[in-house]
Amino acid sequence: MTYEIALDALGDPTRRLVFDRLRAGPHSVAELSKGLPVSRPAVSQHLKILKQAGLVTDTAEGARRVYRVDRDGLAALRAWLDRFWDEALDAYQAEIQKQLDERKST
């Protein structure tokens, strides 16, 4: 999956709430629905989108499905975010080197 798909999936506030709840551990739709301002079928639809984006997985446990964060699915998003950090560190290193070179020449 690409980072764009993950960002799109997490762009919805309700999906972010559902995803945040899954960070604490696996949950069924019924457990995830408690306290949310949407119905169980709506939570199921949000989970479907998160699953299509590769952010969650599910397993059957009896008559219910249990969802959990798919850490592998976060890899593309993390790699994209890490590029910002790498670029910032490279720019910082270049600035420090520039200042050191200026001091040496004076």
C-alpha positions as CSV (number, residue, x, y, z in Angstrom):
1,M,0.0,0.0,0.0
2,T,1.1,3.6,-0.6
3,Y,1.2,6.3,2.0
4,E,-1.5,8.2,0.1
5,I,-4.0,5.4,0.7
6,A,-3.2,5.3,4.4
7,L,-3.5,9.1,4.7
8,D,-6.8,9.1,2.9
9,A,-8.1,6.3,5.2
10,L,-7.0,8.2,8.3
11,G,-8.4,11.5,7.0
12,D,-11.8,10.7,8.5
13,P,-12.1,11.7,12.2
14,T,-14.2,8.6,13.1
15,R,-11.7,6.3,11.4
16,R,-8.9,7.9,13.4
17,L,-10.9,7.2,16.6
18,V,-11.4,3.6,15.6
19,F,-7.7,3.2,14.6
20,D,-6.6,4.9,17.9
21,R,-8.7,2.4,19.9
22,L,-7.0,-0.5,18.0
23,R,-3.6,0.8,19.1
24,A,-4.4,-0.4,22.6
25,G,-5.0,-3.9,21.3
26,P,-7.4,-6.1,19.4
27,H,-11.1,-5.4,19.5
28,S,-14.4,-6.6,18.0
29,V,-16.7,-4.3,16.2
30,A,-19.0,-4.3,19.3
31,E,-16.2,-3.3,21.5
32,L,-15.0,-0.6,19.2
33,S,-18.5,0.8,18.8
34,K,-19.0,1.5,22.5
35,G,-19.0,5.3,23.1
36,L,-18.6,6.2,19.4
37,P,-21.1,8.5,17.9
38,V,-21.8,6.1,15.0
39,S,-23.6,2.7,14.7
40,R,-21.9,-0.7,14.6
41,P,-22.6,-1.0,10.9
42,A,-20.8,2.4,10.4
43,V,-17.9,1.2,12.5
44,S,-17.8,-2.0,10.3
45,Q,-17.6,0.3,7.2
46,H,-14.8,2.3,8.7
47,L,-12.9,-0.9,9.5
48,K,-13.4,-2.1,5.9
49,I,-11.7,1.1,4.6
50,L,-8.9,0.8,7.2
51,K,-8.4,-2.8,6.1
52,Q,-8.4,-1.9,2.4
53,A,-5.7,0.7,3.2
54,G,-3.6,-2.1,4.9
55,L,-3.8,-0.4,8.3
56,V,-5.8,-3.2,10.1
57,T,-6.2,-6.9,9.9
58,D,-9.0,-9.1,11.2
59,T,-9.4,-12.7,12.3
60,A,-12.5,-14.8,13.0
61,E,-13.0,-15.7,16.6
62,G,-16.2,-17.7,16.8
63,A,-19.0,-15.7,15.4
64,R,-17.2,-12.4,15.6
65,R,-14.3,-10.7,13.8
66,V,-11.5,-9.2,15.9
67,Y,-9.5,-6.3,14.4
68,R,-6.0,-5.2,15.2
69,V,-3.5,-2.7,13.8
70,D,-1.4,-4.1,11.0
71,R,2.1,-2.8,11.8
72,D,3.4,-3.9,8.4
73,G,0.7,-1.7,6.8
74,L,2.1,1.3,8.5
75,A,5.5,0.8,6.8
76,A,4.7,2.9,3.7
77,L,3.3,5.8,5.8
78,R,6.3,5.6,8.2
79,A,8.8,5.6,5.3
80,W,7.1,8.7,3.9
81,L,7.2,10.5,7.2
82,D,10.8,9.5,7.8
83,R,11.8,11.2,4.6
84,F,10.8,14.5,6.2
85,W,13.0,13.8,9.2
86,D,15.9,12.7,6.9
87,E,15.6,15.9,4.9
88,A,15.5,18.0,8.1
89,L,18.6,16.3,9.5
90,D,20.4,16.7,6.1
91,A,19.6,20.4,6.1
92,Y,20.7,20.8,9.7
93,Q,24.0,19.0,8.9
94,A,24.6,21.2,5.8
95,E,24.0,24.4,7.9
96,I,26.4,23.3,10.6
97,Q,29.0,22.4,8.0
98,K,28.5,25.8,6.4
99,Q,29.0,27.6,9.7
100,L,32.1,25.6,10.5
101,D,33.5,26.4,7.0
102,E,32.8,30.1,7.5
103,R,34.6,30.1,10.9
104,K,37.6,28.3,9.4
105,S,37.9,30.9,6.6
106,T,37.8,33.9,9.0
